[in-house]
Amino acid sequence: MAMPFLDLRHFLEYLDTRGELLRINKPVDVKYEIAAYIRKTCDTGGPALLFEKVKGFDCPVVGGVFATRKRVLDCLGMSEADYALKFHDALNSLVSPRLVNSAPCKEVIYKGDEVDLRKLPVPIFSEKDSGPFITLGIVRSQDVTTGRKNTAIYRMEIKGKNRLGILSQDLFLQLQRAEAKNEALPVVITIGTGPVIPIASQWKAPFGIDELELAGALQGKPVETVRAESVDLDFPASAEIVIEGSVLPHQREVEGPFGEVSGYYTPASPKPVIEVVAITHRKTPLFQVALTGKPPTENHFIKQIPLEATFYWELRNRFPGVKAVHFPTSGAVGYLAIIAMQKNHEYEARNLIATMFGSLRNKFIIVVDEDVNIRDIDEVLWAVSTRCRPAEDVILFPRLSGSALDPSAQEPGASTGLGIDATRPRKEAFPDVVRIPGEDQVTLDVPARGGDTK
């Protein structure tokens, strides 16, 4: 098992040695073509992609780095067997970032009128997207009231040479505090950081906790940061490209539509605006992108591991019988949760469902027995079909807080939760599952071309 990787280039070298990096040296277009390649690699569990020649740009583009669950685990130096425990250890031993004096991402510096976002090879991903979107920009900000820093991924639309529209989510809380003082909110956007950082940024941390502290714990050493050129913030020194600016107070511009994680377009609507004042980068930078849209995409795999690990331990603290938690990509990693548990009393699965709905904007929660492989959807549906009694075991929770990106919501941010208890009843006998003695010891030597099985 590899150790966690501290920068993007070393991880790409590792993937290259394993045959998991495909270099595309024919010219490709930022409009749809790059996205089409990444769509294919996400659908097939294919390699990461390095686009060496991008039409109209000097900067290569890398995508598909997080196109499989295994690659996410690889960059963390983890496996399916140990990721939950390693995340637990990291969450309980956060490591503060370490400030350094210099970084390769400052080899080229543009300020003021030299700034031009349109010189970056930012793709247009989907046919109805309103323009080019930065999809893997790590946004670093600092609360003007508490001084606490936040690190997260937000989509950003190129609105001009020095303006970005941003879907702000948690950042909006910081923006509200800045706007109350009639102040702009400084931000630094990093592209192409060490691969642990975007994954750590998906941790549902208590508000005010810096996600770079988790990244440091996950990689076993502090994340090195460097000061920005034009705003009073530090940022990951491993970045390939850095965009510095401020979210303007009380200003909104129409942003979108954009093809989102649900697999559907979100409509155009007014969003906060970032005014960019500086861009810095390596002499020969890589521009990293991540596909989002209909599952599975990189956006889903980036979120999956930290979400599963976090909720596994949160649930275990209240329900010791919890054995595993899974947020399948088919459920957009957040709309559907599947939990395996060993019940200690008859209605414990229902208690777990209620707890889960109280702490996550979910739509569907399925609880199964520990003998069910929750990452095999056929086994899960088998358990639902044979162990669930709909009149007693299907529970509705109307009028819950839901995802703002849910296309089925009758009003933004509102949802009805549905819980399914697909565990065996404890208070009465239930038939045994059919087993064949010795089935695990049988192997099949299947000929490559026809013929009988030996």
Secondary structure as GFF3:
##gff-version 3
##sequence-region A 1 454
A	DSSP	alpha_helix	8	17	.	.	.	ID=ss1
A	DSSP	beta_strand	21	24	.	.	.	ID=ss2
A	DSSP	alpha_helix	33	44	.	.	.	ID=ss3
A	DSSP	beta_strand	48	51	.	.	.	ID=ss4
A	DSSP	beta_strand	61	63	.	.	.	ID=ss5
A	DSSP	alpha_helix	69	76	.	.	.	ID=ss6
A	DSSP	alpha_helix	83	91	.	.	.	ID=ss7
A	DSSP	beta_strand	98	99	.	.	.	ID=ss8
A	DSSP	three_ten_helix	104	106	.	.	.	ID=ss9
A	DSSP	beta_strand	108	111	.	.	.	ID=ss10
A	DSSP	three_ten_helix	112	114	.	.	.	ID=ss11
A	DSSP	three_ten_helix	117	119	.	.	.	ID=ss12
A	DSSP	beta_strand	133	134	.	.	.	ID=ss13
A	DSSP	beta_strand	138	142	.	.	.	ID=ss14
A	DSSP	beta_strand	149	153	.	.	.	ID=ss15
A	DSSP	beta_strand	156	160	.	.	.	ID=ss16
A	DSSP	beta_strand	163	166	.	.	.	ID=ss17
A	DSSP	alpha_helix	171	180	.	.	.	ID=ss18
A	DSSP	beta_strand	185	191	.	.	.	ID=ss19
A	DSSP	alpha_helix	196	200	.	.	.	ID=ss20
A	DSSP	alpha_helix	211	219	.	.	.	ID=ss21
A	DSSP	beta_strand	224	227	.	.	.	ID=ss22
A	DSSP	beta_strand	234	236	.	.	.	ID=ss23
A	DSSP	beta_strand	241	255	.	.	.	ID=ss24
A	DSSP	beta_strand	258	259	.	.	.	ID=ss25
A	DSSP	beta_strand	265	266	.	.	.	ID=ss26
A	DSSP	beta_strand	269	281	.	.	.	ID=ss27
A	DSSP	beta_strand	287	288	.	.	.	ID=ss28
A	DSSP	alpha_helix	298	318	.	.	.	ID=ss29
A	DSSP	beta_strand	322	326	.	.	.	ID=ss30
A	DSSP	three_ten_helix	329	331	.	.	.	ID=ss31
A	DSSP	beta_strand	336	341	.	.	.	ID=ss32
A	DSSP	alpha_helix	348	359	.	.	.	ID=ss33
A	DSSP	beta_strand	364	369	.	.	.	ID=ss34
A	DSSP	alpha_helix	377	387	.	.	.	ID=ss35
A	DSSP	alpha_helix	390	393	.	.	.	ID=ss36
A	DSSP	beta_strand	394	401	.	.	.	ID=ss37
A	DSSP	beta_strand	414	422	.	.	.	ID=ss38
A	DSSP	three_ten_helix	439	441	.	.	.	ID=ss39
###
